Amino acid sequence: MKKFIFALTLILSPCVADAGQLLSYLYARKFCELAAAGVDLNDARKIAIAEATVSSGSSVQVNYNGKKVNADTLQAVIAVSKMCPQYMK
Protein backbone atom coordinates (compact mmCIF):
# COMPACT_ATOMS: atom_id res chain seq x y z
CA MET A 1 0.00 0.00 0.00
CA LYS A 2 2.85 2.40 0.77
CA LYS A 3 4.30 1.80 -2.70
CA PHE A 4 0.93 2.59 -4.23
CA ILE A 5 0.57 5.88 -2.35
CA PHE A 6 4.18 6.85 -3.11
CA ALA A 7 3.68 6.16 -6.82
CA LEU A 8 0.57 8.29 -6.77
CA THR A 9 2.46 11.21 -5.26
CA LEU A 10 5.21 10.86 -7.87
CA ILE A 11 2.77 11.15 -10.74
CA LEU A 12 0.81 13.98 -9.15
CA SER A 13 2.39 17.21 -10.30
CA PRO A 14 1.30 20.61 -11.57
CA CYS A 15 2.18 19.63 -15.14
CA VAL A 16 -0.36 16.79 -15.03
CA ALA A 17 -3.03 18.71 -13.16
CA ASP A 18 -2.94 21.73 -15.47
CA ALA A 19 -2.28 20.02 -18.79
CA GLY A 20 -5.57 18.24 -19.35
CA GLN A 21 -6.47 14.61 -18.90
CA LEU A 22 -4.10 11.70 -18.43
CA LEU A 23 -5.01 8.58 -20.41
CA SER A 24 -4.29 5.96 -17.77
CA TYR A 25 -3.62 2.85 -19.86
CA LEU A 26 -1.55 4.72 -22.42
CA TYR A 27 0.49 6.15 -19.54
CA ALA A 28 0.94 2.71 -17.95
CA ARG A 29 1.88 1.03 -21.23
CA LYS A 30 4.51 3.67 -22.07
CA PHE A 31 5.89 3.81 -18.52
CA CYS A 32 6.20 0.01 -18.25
CA GLU A 33 7.79 -0.22 -21.71
CA LEU A 34 10.41 2.43 -20.88
CA ALA A 35 11.11 1.07 -17.40
CA ALA A 36 11.62 -2.43 -18.83
CA ALA A 37 14.07 -0.98 -21.34
CA GLY A 38 16.15 0.40 -18.47
CA VAL A 39 15.13 4.07 -18.63
CA ASP A 40 15.40 5.89 -15.29
CA LEU A 41 11.99 5.66 -13.59
CA ASN A 42 11.62 9.43 -13.19
CA ASP A 43 12.43 9.93 -16.87
CA ALA A 44 10.03 7.13 -17.80
CA ARG A 45 7.29 8.91 -15.82
CA LYS A 46 7.98 12.24 -17.53
CA ILE A 47 7.94 10.71 -21.00
CA ALA A 48 4.80 8.69 -20.26
CA ILE A 49 3.02 11.79 -18.93
CA ALA A 50 3.99 13.77 -22.03
CA GLU A 51 2.73 11.06 -24.35
CA ALA A 52 -0.44 10.17 -22.46
CA THR A 53 -1.82 13.63 -21.67
CA VAL A 54 -4.50 15.15 -23.86
CA SER A 55 -5.30 18.83 -23.65
CA SER A 56 -9.05 18.41 -23.95
CA GLY A 57 -11.11 17.41 -20.99
CA SER A 58 -10.48 17.75 -17.33
CA SER A 59 -10.01 15.21 -14.61
CA VAL A 60 -12.54 14.51 -11.92
CA GLN A 61 -11.31 14.96 -8.36
CA VAL A 62 -11.81 12.04 -5.98
CA ASN A 63 -10.94 11.46 -2.33
CA TYR A 64 -8.27 8.82 -1.79
CA ASN A 65 -6.92 8.19 1.70
CA GLY A 66 -8.22 11.56 2.82
CA LYS A 67 -6.60 13.51 -0.04
CA LYS A 68 -8.13 14.95 -3.19
CA VAL A 69 -6.49 13.46 -6.27
CA ASN A 70 -7.27 13.41 -9.96
CA ALA A 71 -9.20 10.28 -10.89
CA ASP A 72 -7.18 9.84 -14.08
CA THR A 73 -3.93 9.90 -12.12
CA LEU A 74 -5.26 7.36 -9.65
CA GLN A 75 -6.34 5.13 -12.54
CA ALA A 76 -2.85 5.45 -14.07
CA VAL A 77 -1.24 4.24 -10.85
CA ILE A 78 -3.66 1.33 -10.66
CA ALA A 79 -2.87 0.44 -14.29
CA VAL A 80 0.90 0.49 -13.61
CA SER A 81 0.41 -1.65 -10.50
CA LYS A 82 -1.31 -4.26 -12.69
CA MET A 83 0.92 -4.05 -15.78
CA CYS A 84 4.33 -3.83 -14.16
CA PRO A 85 4.18 -3.93 -10.36
CA GLN A 86 7.93 -4.49 -10.15
CA TYR A 87 8.44 -0.78 -10.97
CA MET A 88 6.22 0.53 -8.18
CA LYS A 89 8.66 2.32 -5.92
N, C-alpha and C positions, 0 to 999 in steps of 0.2 A: 504494500500500500504506500509506503514512503517513496518508493521509486516512482510510482504512478503520480503522486502529488508533485514530486520534484520535476518530473518530465513536463507536467502541466505548467509549472512556473517557468521552465526554460522556454517553452513555446510562447507563453504569454508575453507580449511586448507591445510597445506603442506601434511599431510598424505593422503588426498583424491587426491590432484593434482599429487602426485608422485607415487601413488600406482597402477594406472591403470584406469579402467573405472567403474563408479558407475552405477549400474542397478537401475534406478529411482523407478520403481514400487515395486521392492523387498525392497529397502530402505524404501519407504513410508509405505508399509505393516508392516514391522518389527518395525519401529519407532512408528506407531500408535498403534500397538498391545502392545508394552512395555509401552508407555505413558498411555494407558487405564488401564493397570495393576498397575499403580502407581509408575513406575520406574521414577527416577529423569530424567528430559528432556535431560540434558547434557549426562547422562549415556545412555539413550535410543538412542541418536544420535550416540554416539561412537559405541555402539553395532550394530546398523543398518548399519553404515558405514563399520564395519568389516565384516558383513555378506553379504553385497550387493556390495562389490568391487571385481572385477575380475582383475587379473594381466595382461591379454592380452588386447590389444587395447589401444587406447588413446582417450581422449576426445577432441572434437572440441571446440575451443574458439569462443565465440560470444560476441557481445557488448550488454550490458544491463544497461540502465540508465547511459551511458557514461563510464562504467567499463567493462573490459574484464573478463568474467567468463567462466567456463567450462559448456558446453551445458548440460552434464549429471547432473551436480549439479543443474542447473536451472530447469531441468525437474523433479528432485527429490523434489524440493521445491514446484513446481506446483502440483505434485502428492499428497504431504502431505496436501497442502491447499484444495484439493478436498476430500481426504479421511478422514481427521480429522482436520478441520480448528480450532477447539477449542484449539489445542496445538500449534498454531502459535503464538509464543511470540516474 
